[in-house]
Amino acid sequence: MKTRPVILVVSDATGETAERMVRSALVQFPGVEVDVVRHAQVRNADQVRTVVLQAAAEGAILFHTLVSSELRGMMVAESRIHGVDAMDLMGPVLARLALFLEIAPKEQPGLFRQLTEAKSRQLEAVEFAFRHDDGKRPEELHQAEVVLVGVSRTMKTPTTLFLGYHGWFAANVPIVPGAALPAVLEEVPSGRVFCTRMSPGRLAELRRVRAEHLGLPLDSYAALPAVREELRVAERIALEHGWRLLEVTGKSVEEVAGEIVGLRGREAAEPSRRE
């Protein structure tokens, strides 16, 4: 009984990209059945020799995406010794790009996957920020890595979005006079919650501009006594819950976000994945 042809796919990372490439090419050969075997995390000389010997024993063709020039060279040498048909899918691309860009490649295994995962996380975090802006979906606040609370116009939304663009899952909840905060906030670890605070004079000025633009009454929203009282209540709530106060007066969004990341970073070396 004739055995099916074997194709070995060898990578120093996951090998997913190389396998997809091989399988995409195989579509052009309808009716042909082959066994595609992937060898991932091949990062030393012994591993290279092992897969070459396997290819020789099975009469397989071998495709590899090794970024290390040393391992690629060894793959070529071992394949010649054992009569294995091996094709380098990564080396020619790296060489051509190095020539075009006039810079040497990093030769770091798994870098493409890391970049892809980082981009995917960023997109997910930005979407999270939009979906949890201004107190929306409070039942999901336990998923947030950062929660900003504070009275109106204290930079909660822009800071939340900025954090999202940098991969942090952030939400914000307004403190509104006479309105209760979501009960689920009690379940969020206090170290993740920050209460934004601004000087009364600056906050009143910002609110006055907004009120005039939207045609809102000034007496209750932008009057200095009312602003002072809102800030006092917000600070009291924060202290009662053990939330950190974050002064934002005169600061840029980048500065505020940087302080949050710095404080959170002391608790975790990097943003933790949501549960």
PyRosetta script that sets phi, psi and omega in degrees:
from pyrosetta import init, pose_from_sequence

init()
pose = pose_from_sequence("MKTRPVILVVSDATGETAERMVRSALVQFPGVEVDVVRHAQVRNADQVRTVVLQAAAEGAILFHTLVSSELRGMMVAESRIHGVDAMDLMGPVLARLALFLEIAPKEQPGLFRQLTEAKSRQLEAVEFAFRHDDGKRPEELHQAEVVLVGVSRTMKTPTTLFLGYHGWFAANVPIVPGAALPAVLEEVPSGRVFCTRMSPGRLAELRRVRAEHLGLPLDSYAALPAVREELRVAERIALEHGWRLLEVTGKSVEEVAGEIVGLRGREAAEPSRRE")
pose.set_psi(1, 128.0)
pose.set_omega(1, -176.5)
pose.set_phi(2, -76.3)
pose.set_psi(2, 128.4)
pose.set_omega(2, 178.8)
pose.set_phi(3, -80.9)
pose.set_psi(3, 156.6)
pose.set_omega(3, -179.5)
pose.set_phi(4, -76.5)
pose.set_psi(4, 146.5)
pose.set_omega(4, 176.6)
pose.set_phi(5, -59.5)
pose.set_psi(5, 148.4)
pose.set_omega(5, -179.1)
pose.set_phi(6, -115.7)
pose.set_psi(6, 134.4)
pose.set_omega(6, 175.0)
pose.set_phi(7, -118.6)
pose.set_psi(7, 122.5)
pose.set_omega(7, 176.1)
pose.set_phi(8, -97.5)
pose.set_psi(8, 130.5)
pose.set_omega(8, 176.1)
pose.set_phi(9, -112.5)
pose.set_psi(9, 119.6)
pose.set_omega(9, -173.6)
pose.set_phi(10, -118.0)
pose.set_psi(10, 132.6)
pose.set_omega(10, -179.2)
pose.set_phi(11, -145.0)
pose.set_psi(11, 152.5)
pose.set_omega(11, 174.3)
pose.set_phi(12, -91.2)
pose.set_psi(12, 2.5)
pose.set_omega(12, 173.5)
pose.set_phi(13, -120.1)
pose.set_psi(13, -131.6)
pose.set_omega(13, -177.9)
pose.set_phi(14, -82.9)
pose.set_psi(14, -27.8)
pose.set_omega(14, -177.6)
pose.set_phi(15, 82.0)
pose.set_psi(15, 2.1)
pose.set_omega(15, -178.0)
pose.set_phi(16, -62.7)
pose.set_psi(16, -44.0)
pose.set_omega(16, -178.0)
pose.set_phi(17, -63.8)
pose.set_psi(17, -45.0)
pose.set_omega(17, -179.5)
pose.set_phi(18, -64.4)
pose.set_psi(18, -40.9)
pose.set_omega(18, 180.0)
pose.set_phi(19, -65.4)
pose.set_psi(19, -40.9)
pose.set_omega(19, 177.7)
pose.set_phi(20, -61.1)
pose.set_psi(20, -39.9)
pose.set_omega(20, 179.4)
pose.set_phi(21, -62.1)
pose.set_psi(21, -46.2)
pose.set_omega(21, -179.9)
pose.set_phi(22, -63.8)
pose.set_psi(22, -45.4)
pose.set_omega(22, -179.1)
pose.set_phi(23, -67.0)
pose.set_psi(23, -32.3)
pose.set_omega(23, 176.0)
pose.set_phi(24, -64.6)
pose.set_psi(24, -39.0)
pose.set_omega(24, 178.0)
pose.set_phi(25, -68.7)
pose.set_psi(25, -35.3)
pose.set_omega(25, -178.3)
pose.set_phi(26, -66.0)
pose.set_psi(26, -21.7)
pose.set_omega(26, 177.5)
pose.set_phi(27, -59.9)
pose.set_psi(27, -27.1)
pose.set_omega(27, -179.7)
pose.set_phi(28, -76.6)
pose.set_psi(28, -0.2)
pose.set_omega(28, 178.9)
pose.set_phi(29, -123.2)
pose.set_psi(29, 68.7)
pose.set_omega(29, -175.7)
pose.set_phi(30, -61.5)
pose.set_psi(30, 141.4)
pose.set_omega(30, 177.4)
pose.set_phi(31, 87.0)
pose.set_psi(31, -8.7)
pose.set_omega(31, -179.9)
pose.set_phi(32, -91.8)
pose.set_psi(32, 126.4)
pose.set_omega(32, 179.2)
pose.set_phi(33, -104.7)
pose.set_psi(33, 125.4)
pose.set_omega(33, 179.2)
pose.set_phi(34, -134.2)
pose.set_psi(34, 160.5)
pose.set_omega(34, 173.4)
pose.set_phi(35, -103.4)
pose.set_psi(35, 117.5)
pose.set_omega(35, 177.1)
pose.set_phi(36, -100.2)
pose.set_psi(36, 118.5)
pose.set_omega(36, -177.3)
pose.set_phi(37, -115.7)
pose.set_psi(37, 123.9)
pose.set_omega(37, -177.6)
pose.set_phi(38, -99.8)
pose.set_psi(38, 133.8)
pose.set_omega(38, 173.6)
pose.set_phi(39, -116.0)
pose.set_psi(39, 108.1)
pose.set_omega(39, -178.3)
pose.set_phi(40, -99.6)
pose.set_psi(40, 164.5)
pose.set_omega(40, 176.0)
pose.set_phi(41, 56.9)
pose.set_psi(41, 38.7)
pose.set_omega(41, 176.5)
pose.set_phi(42, -85.9)
pose.set_psi(42, 105.3)
pose.set_omega(42, -170.1)
pose.set_phi(43, -133.1)
pose.set_psi(43, 12.5)
pose.set_omega(43, 175.9)
pose.set_phi(44, -146.6)
pose.set_psi(44, 169.9)
pose.set_omega(44, -173.8)
pose.set_phi(45, -62.2)
pose.set_psi(45, -40.5)
pose.set_omega(45, -179.4)
pose.set_phi(46, -62.1)
pose.set_psi(46, -39.5)
pose.set_omega(46, 179.3)
pose.set_phi(47, -66.0)
pose.set_psi(47, -38.9)
pose.set_omega(47, 178.5)
pose.set_phi(48, -62.6)
pose.set_psi(48, -46.5)
pose.set_omega(48, -179.9)
pose.set_phi(49, -61.5)
pose.set_psi(49, -38.7)
pose.set_omega(49, -178.0)
pose.set_phi(50, -63.5)
pose.set_psi(50, -45.8)
pose.set_omega(50, -177.6)
pose.set_phi(51, -70.9)
pose.set_psi(51, -32.5)
pose.set_omega(51, 177.8)
pose.set_phi(52, -67.2)
pose.set_psi(52, -42.5)
pose.set_omega(52, 177.4)
pose.set_phi(53, -62.6)
pose.set_psi(53, -38.5)
pose.set_omega(53, 177.2)
pose.set_phi(54, -63.7)
pose.set_psi(54, -43.9)
pose.set_omega(54, 178.8)
pose.set_phi(55, -61.0)
pose.set_psi(55, -40.6)
pose.set_omega(55, 179.2)
pose.set_phi(56, -65.2)
pose.set_psi(56, -42.5)
pose.set_omega(56, -178.3)
pose.set_phi(57, -66.6)
pose.set_psi(57, -32.3)
pose.set_omega(57, -176.0)
pose.set_phi(58, -100.0)
pose.set_psi(58, 0.7)
pose.set_omega(58, -177.8)
pose.set_phi(59, 61.3)
pose.set_psi(59, 35.6)
pose.set_omega(59, -174.7)
pose.set_phi(60, -90.0)
pose.set_psi(60, 158.2)
pose.set_omega(60, 167.8)
pose.set_phi(61, -95.1)
pose.set_psi(61, 148.1)
pose.set_omega(61, -172.2)
pose.set_phi(62, -124.9)
pose.set_psi(62, 128.5)
pose.set_omega(62, 174.0)
pose.set_phi(63, -116.3)
pose.set_psi(63, 135.2)
pose.set_omega(63, -178.4)
pose.set_phi(64, -136.4)
pose.set_psi(64, 150.9)
pose.set_omega(64, 176.8)
pose.set_phi(65, -127.6)
pose.set_psi(65, 60.0)
pose.set_omega(65, 178.7)
pose.set_phi(66, -85.8)
pose.set_psi(66, 126.3)
pose.set_omega(66, -178.3)
pose.set_phi(67, -85.8)
pose.set_psi(67, -21.7)
pose.set_omega(67, 179.0)
pose.set_phi(68, -73.6)
pose.set_psi(68, 122.2)
pose.set_omega(68, 179.8)
pose.set_phi(69, -63.2)
pose.set_psi(69, -32.3)
pose.set_omega(69, 178.8)
pose.set_phi(70, -65.5)
pose.set_psi(70, -45.5)
pose.set_omega(70, -179.6)
pose.set_phi(71, -70.0)
pose.set_psi(71, -34.5)
pose.set_omega(71, 177.0)
pose.set_phi(72, -63.4)
pose.set_psi(72, -41.5)
pose.set_omega(72, 178.4)
pose.set_phi(73, -63.4)
pose.set_psi(73, -40.5)
pose.set_omega(73, 178.3)
pose.set_phi(74, -66.3)
pose.set_psi(74, -37.6)
pose.set_omega(74, 178.3)
pose.set_phi(75, -61.4)
pose.set_psi(75, -42.5)
pose.set_omega(75, 178.7)
pose.set_phi(76, -62.7)
pose.set_psi(76, -47.5)
pose.set_omega(76, -177.1)
pose.set_phi(77, -64.2)
pose.set_psi(77, -46.9)
pose.set_omega(77, -178.9)
pose.set_phi(78, -65.2)
pose.set_psi(78, -37.6)
pose.set_omega(78, -179.6)
pose.set_phi(79, -65.7)
pose.set_psi(79, -38.2)
pose.set_omega(79, 178.0)
pose.set_phi(80, -66.3)
pose.set_psi(80, -41.4)
pose.set_omega(80, -179.0)
pose.set_phi(81, -61.3)
pose.set_psi(81, -39.5)
pose.set_omega(81, -173.5)
pose.set_phi(82, -102.5)
pose.set_psi(82, 8.0)
pose.set_omega(82, 175.5)
pose.set_phi(83, 66.9)
pose.set_psi(83, 34.7)
pose.set_omega(83, -179.5)
pose.set_phi(84, -96.5)
pose.set_psi(84, 134.1)
pose.set_omega(84, 175.8)
pose.set_phi(85, -81.8)
pose.set_psi(85, 104.9)
pose.set_omega(85, -177.0)
pose.set_phi(86, -120.0)
pose.set_psi(86, 140.0)
pose.set_omega(86, -179.6)
pose.set_phi(87, -125.4)
pose.set_psi(87, 128.4)
pose.set_omega(87, 179.8)
pose.set_phi(88, -87.7)
pose.set_psi(88, 113.6)
pose.set_omega(88, -179.8)
pose.set_phi(89, -91.5)
pose.set_psi(89, -14.5)
pose.set_omega(89, -175.1)
pose.set_phi(90, -104.6)
pose.set_psi(90, -42.2)
pose.set_omega(90, -174.3)
pose.set_phi(91, -53.9)
pose.set_psi(91, -51.8)
pose.set_omega(91, -179.1)
pose.set_phi(92, -60.4)
pose.set_psi(92, -35.7)
pose.set_omega(92, 179.1)
pose.set_phi(93, -67.4)
pose.set_psi(93, -45.7)
pose.set_omega(93, 178.6)
pose.set_phi(94, -61.7)
pose.set_psi(94, -42.8)
pose.set_omega(94, -178.7)
pose.set_phi(95, -63.7)
pose.set_psi(95, -44.2)
pose.set_omega(95, -179.0)
pose.set_phi(96, -66.3)
pose.set_psi(96, -40.0)
pose.set_omega(96, 178.5)
pose.set_phi(97, -67.9)
pose.set_psi(97, -39.4)
pose.set_omega(97, 178.4)
pose.set_phi(98, -61.5)
pose.set_psi(98, -39.4)
pose.set_omega(98, 178.5)
pose.set_phi(99, -67.5)
pose.set_psi(99, -43.0)
pose.set_omega(99, -177.4)
pose.set_phi(100, -69.6)
pose.set_psi(100, -43.2)
pose.set_omega(100, -175.9)
pose.set_phi(101, -88.3)
pose.set_psi(101, -10.9)
pose.set_omega(101, -179.2)
pose.set_phi(102, 57.5)
pose.set_psi(102, 43.3)
pose.set_omega(102, 177.8)
pose.set_phi(103, -151.1)
pose.set_psi(103, 146.1)
pose.set_omega(103, -178.6)
pose.set_phi(104, -79.6)
pose.set_psi(104, 142.5)
pose.set_omega(104, 177.8)
pose.set_phi(105, -70.8)
pose.set_psi(105, 155.8)
pose.set_omega(105, -179.5)
pose.set_phi(106, -71.7)
pose.set_psi(106, -25.5)
pose.set_omega(106, -176.7)
pose.set_phi(107, 55.2)
pose.set_psi(107, 43.3)
pose.set_omega(107, 178.9)
pose.set_phi(108, -102.8)
pose.set_psi(108, 114.2)
pose.set_omega(108, -178.7)
pose.set_phi(109, -60.2)
pose.set_psi(109, 141.5)
pose.set_omega(109, 174.6)
pose.set_phi(110, 76.8)
pose.set_psi(110, 7.7)
pose.set_omega(110, -175.9)
pose.set_phi(111, -66.3)
pose.set_psi(111, -39.4)
pose.set_omega(111, -179.6)
pose.set_phi(112, -61.8)
pose.set_psi(112, -42.5)
pose.set_omega(112, 179.6)
pose.set_phi(113, -64.7)
pose.set_psi(113, -40.0)
pose.set_omega(113, 178.7)
pose.set_phi(114, -61.2)
pose.set_psi(114, -43.8)
pose.set_omega(114, 179.5)
pose.set_phi(115, -64.9)
pose.set_psi(115, -40.0)
pose.set_omega(115, 179.9)
pose.set_phi(116, -64.8)
pose.set_psi(116, -44.1)
pose.set_omega(116, 179.8)
pose.set_phi(117, -64.6)
pose.set_psi(117, -39.8)
pose.set_omega(117, 179.4)
pose.set_phi(118, -62.6)
pose.set_psi(118, -42.5)
pose.set_omega(118, 179.4)
pose.set_phi(119, -66.3)
pose.set_psi(119, -40.6)
pose.set_omega(119, 179.3)
pose.set_phi(120, -62.7)
pose.set_psi(120, -42.8)
pose.set_omega(120, 178.6)
pose.set_phi(121, -63.3)
pose.set_psi(121, -42.0)
pose.set_omega(121, 179.8)
pose.set_phi(122, -59.7)
pose.set_psi(122, -46.5)
pose.set_omega(122, -179.8)
pose.set_phi(123, -62.6)
pose.set_psi(123, -41.6)
pose.set_omega(123, 179.2)
pose.set_phi(124, -65.8)
pose.set_psi(124, -38.3)
pose.set_omega(124, -179.1)
pose.set_phi(125, -68.4)
pose.set_psi(125, -39.9)
pose.set_omega(125, 177.9)
pose.set_phi(126, -63.9)
pose.set_psi(126, -43.5)
pose.set_omega(126, 177.8)
pose.set_phi(127, -61.4)
pose.set_psi(127, -39.7)
pose.set_omega(127, 178.3)
pose.set_phi(128, -61.0)
pose.set_psi(128, -42.6)
pose.set_omega(128, -179.5)
pose.set_phi(129, -62.4)
pose.set_psi(129, -43.8)
pose.set_omega(129, 178.9)
pose.set_phi(130, -63.9)
pose.set_psi(130, -41.2)
pose.set_omega(130, -175.2)
pose.set_phi(131, -74.6)
pose.set_psi(131, -17.2)
pose.set_omega(131, -177.3)
pose.set_phi(132, -121.7)
pose.set_psi(132, 32.9)
pose.set_omega(132, 177.5)
pose.set_phi(133, -85.9)
pose.set_psi(133, 141.9)
pose.set_omega(133, 172.6)
pose.set_phi(134, 58.4)
pose.set_psi(134, 37.4)
pose.set_omega(134, 174.6)
pose.set_phi(135, 83.9)
pose.set_psi(135, 8.1)
pose.set_omega(135, 179.9)
pose.set_phi(136, -70.7)
pose.set_psi(136, 148.8)
pose.set_omega(136, 178.2)
pose.set_phi(137, 48.8)
pose.set_psi(137, 55.4)
pose.set_omega(137, -178.2)
pose.set_phi(138, -60.1)
pose.set_psi(138, -25.4)
pose.set_omega(138, -178.9)
pose.set_phi(139, -65.1)
pose.set_psi(139, -12.9)
pose.set_omega(139, -179.1)
pose.set_phi(140, -104.3)
pose.set_psi(140, 8.7)
pose.set_omega(140, -176.1)
pose.set_phi(141, -62.1)
pose.set_psi(141, -25.6)
pose.set_omega(141, 179.7)
pose.set_phi(142, -65.5)
pose.set_psi(142, -15.6)
pose.set_omega(142, 179.3)
pose.set_phi(143, -83.0)
pose.set_psi(143, -13.9)
pose.set_omega(143, -175.2)
pose.set_phi(144, -77.5)
pose.set_psi(144, 142.9)
pose.set_omega(144, 174.0)
pose.set_phi(145, -87.5)
pose.set_psi(145, -24.2)
pose.set_omega(145, 177.1)
pose.set_phi(146, -139.5)
pose.set_psi(146, 133.6)
pose.set_omega(146, 174.0)
pose.set_phi(147, -125.7)
pose.set_psi(147, 123.5)
pose.set_omega(147, 176.5)
pose.set_phi(148, -100.2)
pose.set_psi(148, 130.0)
pose.set_omega(148, 173.2)
pose.set_phi(149, -121.7)
pose.set_psi(149, 155.8)
pose.set_omega(149, 179.7)
pose.set_phi(150, 162.1)
pose.set_psi(150, 168.6)
pose.set_omega(150, 179.4)
pose.set_phi(151, -75.7)
pose.set_psi(151, 169.8)
pose.set_omega(151, -176.4)
pose.set_phi(152, -59.1)
pose.set_psi(152, 139.4)
pose.set_omega(152, 174.8)
pose.set_phi(153, 72.3)
pose.set_psi(153, 32.6)
pose.set_omega(153, 175.7)
pose.set_phi(154, -112.6)
pose.set_psi(154, 35.9)
pose.set_omega(154, 170.0)
pose.set_phi(155, 70.2)
pose.set_psi(155, 21.8)
pose.set_omega(155, -177.7)
pose.set_phi(156, -67.4)
pose.set_psi(156, -51.9)
pose.set_omega(156, -175.8)
pose.set_phi(157, -63.5)
pose.set_psi(157, -51.7)
pose.set_omega(157, -179.4)
pose.set_phi(158, -62.4)
pose.set_psi(158, -33.9)
pose.set_omega(158, 178.8)
pose.set_phi(159, -69.3)
pose.set_psi(159, -40.7)
pose.set_omega(159, 177.7)
pose.set_phi(160, -60.5)
pose.set_psi(160, -45.5)
pose.set_omega(160, 179.8)
pose.set_phi(161, -65.6)
pose.set_psi(161, -39.5)
pose.set_omega(161, 178.6)
pose.set_phi(162, -62.2)
pose.set_psi(162, -42.6)
pose.set_omega(162, 177.3)
pose.set_phi(163, -62.4)
pose.set_psi(163, -39.5)
pose.set_omega(163, 178.0)
pose.set_phi(164, -60.5)
pose.set_psi(164, -43.5)
pose.set_omega(164, 179.4)
pose.set_phi(165, -63.4)
pose.set_psi(165, -18.4)
pose.set_omega(165, 178.2)
pose.set_phi(166, -106.6)
pose.set_psi(166, 19.6)
pose.set_omega(166, 169.7)
pose.set_phi(167, 88.9)
pose.set_psi(167, 7.2)
pose.set_omega(167, 178.8)
pose.set_phi(168, -96.9)
pose.set_psi(168, 135.8)
pose.set_omega(168, 176.1)
pose.set_phi(169, -83.3)
pose.set_psi(169, 103.6)
pose.set_omega(169, -173.3)
pose.set_phi(170, -124.4)
pose.set_psi(170, 144.6)
pose.set_omega(170, 177.7)
pose.set_phi(171, -132.5)
pose.set_psi(171, 164.3)
pose.set_omega(171, 175.2)
pose.set_phi(172, -139.9)
pose.set_psi(172, 146.2)
pose.set_omega(172, -177.1)
pose.set_phi(173, -131.0)
pose.set_psi(173, 126.6)
pose.set_omega(173, -179.8)
pose.set_phi(174, -78.6)
pose.set_psi(174, 145.0)
pose.set_omega(174, 170.1)
pose.set_phi(175, -98.2)
pose.set_psi(175, 110.6)
pose.set_omega(175, -174.8)
pose.set_phi(176, -111.4)
pose.set_psi(176, 130.5)
pose.set_omega(176, 179.3)
pose.set_phi(177, -53.1)
pose.set_psi(177, 127.8)
pose.set_omega(177, 177.2)
pose.set_phi(178, 82.7)
pose.set_psi(178, -5.5)
pose.set_omega(178, -178.5)
pose.set_phi(179, -108.6)
pose.set_psi(179, 138.5)
pose.set_omega(179, 179.9)
pose.set_phi(180, -79.1)
pose.set_psi(180, 144.6)
pose.set_omega(180, 174.8)
pose.set_phi(181, -75.8)
pose.set_psi(181, 154.2)
pose.set_omega(181, 179.0)
pose.set_phi(182, -56.7)
pose.set_psi(182, 132.8)
pose.set_omega(182, -178.5)
pose.set_phi(183, -60.9)
pose.set_psi(183, -27.7)
pose.set_omega(183, -177.6)
pose.set_phi(184, -64.3)
pose.set_psi(184, -19.4)
pose.set_omega(184, 177.9)
pose.set_phi(185, -60.4)
pose.set_psi(185, -27.4)
pose.set_omega(185, 178.7)
pose.set_phi(186, -63.9)
pose.set_psi(186, -23.7)
pose.set_omega(186, -176.7)
pose.set_phi(187, -89.2)
pose.set_psi(187, -12.2)
pose.set_omega(187, 179.8)
pose.set_phi(188, -80.7)
pose.set_psi(188, 128.9)
pose.set_omega(188, 177.8)
pose.set_phi(189, -51.9)
pose.set_psi(189, 133.3)
pose.set_omega(189, -174.1)
pose.set_phi(190, -59.2)
pose.set_psi(190, -27.5)
pose.set_omega(190, -179.8)
pose.set_phi(191, -68.5)
pose.set_psi(191, -14.1)
pose.set_omega(191, 179.2)
pose.set_phi(192, -92.6)
pose.set_psi(192, -10.0)
pose.set_omega(192, -173.1)
pose.set_phi(193, -105.2)
pose.set_psi(193, 132.3)
pose.set_omega(193, -179.6)
pose.set_phi(194, -127.5)
pose.set_psi(194, 133.5)
pose.set_omega(194, 177.4)
pose.set_phi(195, -102.6)
pose.set_psi(195, 115.0)
pose.set_omega(195, -179.4)
pose.set_phi(196, -77.5)
pose.set_psi(196, 137.5)
pose.set_omega(196, -177.7)
pose.set_phi(197, -133.9)
pose.set_psi(197, 142.5)
pose.set_omega(197, -179.8)
pose.set_phi(198, -135.2)
pose.set_psi(198, 152.9)
pose.set_omega(198, 178.2)
pose.set_phi(199, -61.4)
pose.set_psi(199, 140.5)
pose.set_omega(199, -177.1)
pose.set_phi(200, -55.2)
pose.set_psi(200, -41.4)
pose.set_omega(200, -178.7)
pose.set_phi(201, -63.7)
pose.set_psi(201, -45.2)
pose.set_omega(201, -179.8)
pose.set_phi(202, -66.2)
pose.set_psi(202, -42.0)
pose.set_omega(202, -179.4)
pose.set_phi(203, -65.5)
pose.set_psi(203, -41.2)
pose.set_omega(203, 178.0)
pose.set_phi(204, -61.6)
pose.set_psi(204, -39.7)
pose.set_omega(204, 179.1)
pose.set_phi(205, -63.4)
pose.set_psi(205, -45.5)
pose.set_omega(205, 178.6)
pose.set_phi(206, -62.4)
pose.set_psi(206, -41.5)
pose.set_omega(206, -179.9)
pose.set_phi(207, -68.0)
pose.set_psi(207, -35.9)
pose.set_omega(207, 179.5)
pose.set_phi(208, -62.6)
pose.set_psi(208, -43.0)
pose.set_omega(208, 178.2)
pose.set_phi(209, -62.3)
pose.set_psi(209, -44.0)
pose.set_omega(209, -179.4)
pose.set_phi(210, -66.8)
pose.set_psi(210, -41.8)
pose.set_omega(210, -178.9)
pose.set_phi(211, -62.8)
pose.set_psi(211, -42.1)
pose.set_omega(211, 178.9)
pose.set_phi(212, -64.7)
pose.set_psi(212, -37.3)
pose.set_omega(212, -179.5)
pose.set_phi(213, -68.7)
pose.set_psi(213, -37.8)
pose.set_omega(213, -176.6)
pose.set_phi(214, -96.4)
pose.set_psi(214, -4.2)
pose.set_omega(214, -178.9)
pose.set_phi(215, 73.7)
pose.set_psi(215, 30.8)
pose.set_omega(215, -179.5)
pose.set_phi(216, -88.0)
pose.set_psi(216, 153.8)
pose.set_omega(216, 176.6)
pose.set_phi(217, -67.4)
pose.set_psi(217, 138.3)
pose.set_omega(217, -175.8)
pose.set_phi(218, -83.9)
pose.set_psi(218, -28.0)
pose.set_omega(218, -169.8)
pose.set_phi(219, -60.4)
pose.set_psi(219, -42.4)
pose.set_omega(219, -176.4)
pose.set_phi(220, -94.9)
pose.set_psi(220, -22.8)
pose.set_omega(220, -172.8)
pose.set_phi(221, -98.9)
pose.set_psi(221, -41.2)
pose.set_omega(221, -173.3)
pose.set_phi(222, -115.5)
pose.set_psi(222, 0.2)
pose.set_omega(222, 179.0)
pose.set_phi(223, -68.9)
pose.set_psi(223, 136.7)
pose.set_omega(223, -174.9)
pose.set_phi(224, -58.5)
pose.set_psi(224, -43.6)
pose.set_omega(224, 178.6)
pose.set_phi(225, -60.2)
pose.set_psi(225, -40.8)
pose.set_omega(225, 179.9)
pose.set_phi(226, -66.8)
pose.set_psi(226, -39.0)
pose.set_omega(226, 179.4)
pose.set_phi(227, -64.4)
pose.set_psi(227, -43.4)
pose.set_omega(227, 179.1)
pose.set_phi(228, -59.9)
pose.set_psi(228, -42.3)
pose.set_omega(228, -178.5)
pose.set_phi(229, -66.2)
pose.set_psi(229, -42.0)
pose.set_omega(229, 178.5)
pose.set_phi(230, -60.7)
pose.set_psi(230, -43.7)
pose.set_omega(230, -179.6)
pose.set_phi(231, -65.7)
pose.set_psi(231, -37.7)
pose.set_omega(231, 179.0)
pose.set_phi(232, -63.6)
pose.set_psi(232, -44.9)
pose.set_omega(232, 179.9)
pose.set_phi(233, -63.6)
pose.set_psi(233, -43.4)
pose.set_omega(233, -179.6)
pose.set_phi(234, -62.2)
pose.set_psi(234, -40.9)
pose.set_omega(234, 179.3)
pose.set_phi(235, -65.9)
pose.set_psi(235, -39.0)
pose.set_omega(235, 178.9)
pose.set_phi(236, -63.7)
pose.set_psi(236, -43.7)
pose.set_omega(236, 179.2)
pose.set_phi(237, -61.2)
pose.set_psi(237, -42.7)
pose.set_omega(237, -179.4)
pose.set_phi(238, -63.2)
pose.set_psi(238, -44.0)
pose.set_omega(238, -179.1)
pose.set_phi(239, -66.0)
pose.set_psi(239, -37.9)
pose.set_omega(239, 179.4)
pose.set_phi(240, -63.2)
pose.set_psi(240, -33.2)
pose.set_omega(240, -176.8)
pose.set_phi(241, -95.9)
pose.set_psi(241, -4.1)
pose.set_omega(241, -178.6)
pose.set_phi(242, 76.1)
pose.set_psi(242, 22.8)
pose.set_omega(242, 178.0)
pose.set_phi(243, -84.4)
pose.set_psi(243, 145.7)
pose.set_omega(243, -179.3)
pose.set_phi(244, -79.1)
pose.set_psi(244, 136.4)
pose.set_omega(244, 176.6)
pose.set_phi(245, -84.4)
pose.set_psi(245, 136.7)
pose.set_omega(245, -176.7)
pose.set_phi(246, -124.9)
pose.set_psi(246, 107.8)
pose.set_omega(246, 179.8)
pose.set_phi(247, -75.2)
pose.set_psi(247, 123.4)
pose.set_omega(247, -176.5)
pose.set_phi(248, -115.5)
pose.set_psi(248, 1.0)
pose.set_omega(248, -177.8)
pose.set_phi(249, -59.1)
pose.set_psi(249, 125.3)
pose.set_omega(249, 176.0)
pose.set_phi(250, 71.8)
pose.set_psi(250, 9.2)
pose.set_omega(250, -178.7)
pose.set_phi(251, -103.9)
pose.set_psi(251, 152.3)
pose.set_omega(251, 174.9)
pose.set_phi(252, -82.4)
pose.set_psi(252, 164.8)
pose.set_omega(252, 176.7)
pose.set_phi(253, -59.1)
pose.set_psi(253, -40.4)
pose.set_omega(253, -179.7)
pose.set_phi(254, -60.5)
pose.set_psi(254, -40.7)
pose.set_omega(254, -179.6)
pose.set_phi(255, -66.8)
pose.set_psi(255, -43.9)
pose.set_omega(255, -179.5)
pose.set_phi(256, -63.8)
pose.set_psi(256, -47.0)
pose.set_omega(256, 179.2)
pose.set_phi(257, -62.2)
pose.set_psi(257, -38.7)
pose.set_omega(257, 179.1)
pose.set_phi(258, -61.9)
pose.set_psi(258, -38.9)
pose.set_omega(258, 177.6)
pose.set_phi(259, -65.5)
pose.set_psi(259, -41.1)
pose.set_omega(259, 179.4)
pose.set_phi(260, -62.7)
pose.set_psi(260, -47.2)
pose.set_omega(260, -179.1)
pose.set_phi(261, -62.7)
pose.set_psi(261, -39.1)
pose.set_omega(261, 178.5)
pose.set_phi(262, -62.4)
pose.set_psi(262, -43.4)
pose.set_omega(262, 179.5)
pose.set_phi(263, -69.3)
pose.set_psi(263, -42.0)
pose.set_omega(263, 178.1)
pose.set_phi(264, -69.2)
pose.set_psi(264, -33.7)
pose.set_omega(264, -177.5)
pose.set_phi(265, -65.7)
pose.set_psi(265, -23.6)
pose.set_omega(265, 177.7)
pose.set_phi(266, -74.0)
pose.set_psi(266, -17.6)
pose.set_omega(266, 179.2)
pose.set_phi(267, -96.3)
pose.set_psi(267, -28.1)
pose.set_omega(267, 179.9)
pose.set_phi(268, -144.8)
pose.set_psi(268, 133.2)
pose.set_omega(268, -176.4)
pose.set_phi(269, -61.6)
pose.set_psi(269, -27.9)
pose.set_omega(269, 179.3)
pose.set_phi(270, -151.5)
pose.set_psi(270, 162.4)
pose.set_omega(270, 179.3)
pose.set_phi(271, -56.5)
pose.set_psi(271, 129.3)
pose.set_omega(271, 180.0)
pose.set_phi(272, -81.5)
pose.set_psi(272, 149.2)
pose.set_omega(272, 176.6)
pose.set_phi(273, -66.9)
pose.set_psi(273, 144.5)
pose.set_omega(273, 177.0)
pose.set_phi(274, -67.8)
pose.set_psi(274, 148.2)
pose.set_omega(274, 178.9)
pose.set_phi(275, -76.4)
pose.dump_pdb("model.pdb")
